[in-house]
Amino acid sequence: MDQSRYENDAEHSWHIAVAAMLFLEYADDPNVDLLRVIKMLLVHDLVEIDAGDTYAYDDAACRDQAEREVKAAERVFGLLPSDQEAEFRSLWDEFEARTTPEARYAAALDRFQPLLHNYLTGGRAWREHGVTSDRVRARNRPVGDGAPVLWQHAEDLIRDAVAKGWLAE
């Protein structure tokens, strides 16, 4: 967070797993299965790493992101014994569909963590890429589906970042 270097994939995965534990009280559903959420987050990150992580606000790179990630999921999970392949694929598919409380909470964290990181670094990546507040709001709206209290906090961070000049209106 001191901006001396970028967070690496291992740090990101560790941070988001810890965030899942810390923010559990803000999950929309009080009966969320935390272990399932953490598994989903880690499996999701594994696919992103193999597919080549895509910057959230890079429209060109986002065009084929889903296709790259499906291929990565098939490749990576295909290396596993069939029972593990089925479990990991099921977790990844659940995360992507966002139809369960666990998937919505996991997706909320997956969106909230980078927003928080951007805020705590004075909007560094937002400024470098000319990102605007409307794009940040649109990208992060799923936070409200899985953790409405975190979405309220995200809105506060966005407004403050605009006021501080870290995020363009």
MOMO-V755664 format. One record per residue. N is the residue number from 1. RES is the residue in three letters. SS is DSSP state (A for helix, B for strand, O for the rest). Layout:
N&RES&SS + N&RES&SS
This chain:
1&MET&O + 2&ASP&O + 3&GLN&O + 4&SER&O + 5&ARG&O + 6&TYR&O + 7&GLU&O + 8&ASN&O + 9&ASP&A + 10&ALA&A + 11&GLU&A + 12&HIS&A + 13&SER&A + 14&TRP&A + 15&HIS&A + 16&ILE&A + 17&ALA&A + 18&VAL&A + 19&ALA&A + 20&ALA&A + 21&MET&A + 22&LEU&A + 23&PHE&O + 24&LEU&A + 25&GLU&A + 26&TYR&A + 27&ALA&O + 28&ASP&O + 29&ASP&O + 30&PRO&O + 31&ASN&O + 32&VAL&O + 33&ASP&O + 34&LEU&A + 35&LEU&A + 36&ARG&A + 37&VAL&A + 38&ILE&A + 39&LYS&A + 40&MET&A + 41&LEU&A + 42&LEU&A + 43&VAL&A + 44&HIS&A + 45&ASP&A + 46&LEU&A + 47&VAL&A + 48&GLU&A + 49&ILE&A + 50&ASP&A + 51&ALA&A + 52&GLY&O + 53&ASP&O + 54&THR&O + 55&TYR&O + 56&ALA&O + 57&TYR&O + 58&ASP&O + 59&ASP&A + 60&ALA&A + 61&ALA&A + 62&CYS&A + 63&ARG&O + 64&ASP&O + 65&GLN&A + 66&ALA&A + 67&GLU&A + 68&ARG&A + 69&GLU&A + 70&VAL&A + 71&LYS&A + 72&ALA&A + 73&ALA&A + 74&GLU&A + 75&ARG&A + 76&VAL&A + 77&PHE&A + 78&GLY&A + 79&LEU&O + 80&LEU&O + 81&PRO&O + 82&SER&A + 83&ASP&A + 84&GLN&A + 85&GLU&A + 86&ALA&A + 87&GLU&A + 88&PHE&A + 89&ARG&A + 90&SER&A + 91&LEU&A + 92&TRP&A + 93&ASP&A + 94&GLU&A + 95&PHE&A + 96&GLU&A + 97&ALA&A + 98&ARG&O + 99&THR&O + 100&THR&O + 101&PRO&A + 102&GLU&A + 103&ALA&A + 104&ARG&A + 105&TYR&A + 106&ALA&A + 107&ALA&A + 108&ALA&A + 109&LEU&A + 110&ASP&A + 111&ARG&A + 112&PHE&A + 113&GLN&A + 114&PRO&A + 115&LEU&A + 116&LEU&A + 117&HIS&A + 118&ASN&A + 119&TYR&A + 120&LEU&A + 121&THR&O + 122&GLY&O + 123&GLY&O + 124&ARG&A + 125&ALA&A + 126&TRP&A + 127&ARG&A + 128&GLU&A + 129&HIS&A + 130&GLY&O + 131&VAL&O + 132&THR&B + 133&SER&A + 134&ASP&A + 135&ARG&A + 136&VAL&A + 137&ARG&A + 138&ALA&A + 139&ARG&A + 140&ASN&A + 141&ARG&O + 142&PRO&A + 143&VAL&A + 144&GLY&A + 145&ASP&A + 146&GLY&A + 147&ALA&O + 148&PRO&A + 149&VAL&A + 150&LEU&A + 151&TRP&A + 152&GLN&A + 153&HIS&A + 154&ALA&A + 155&GLU&A + 156&ASP&A + 157&LEU&A + 158&ILE&A + 159&ARG&A + 160&ASP&A + 161&ALA&A + 162&VAL&A + 163&ALA&A + 164&LYS&O + 165&GLY&O + 166&TRP&O + 167&LEU&O + 168&ALA&B + 169&GLU&O
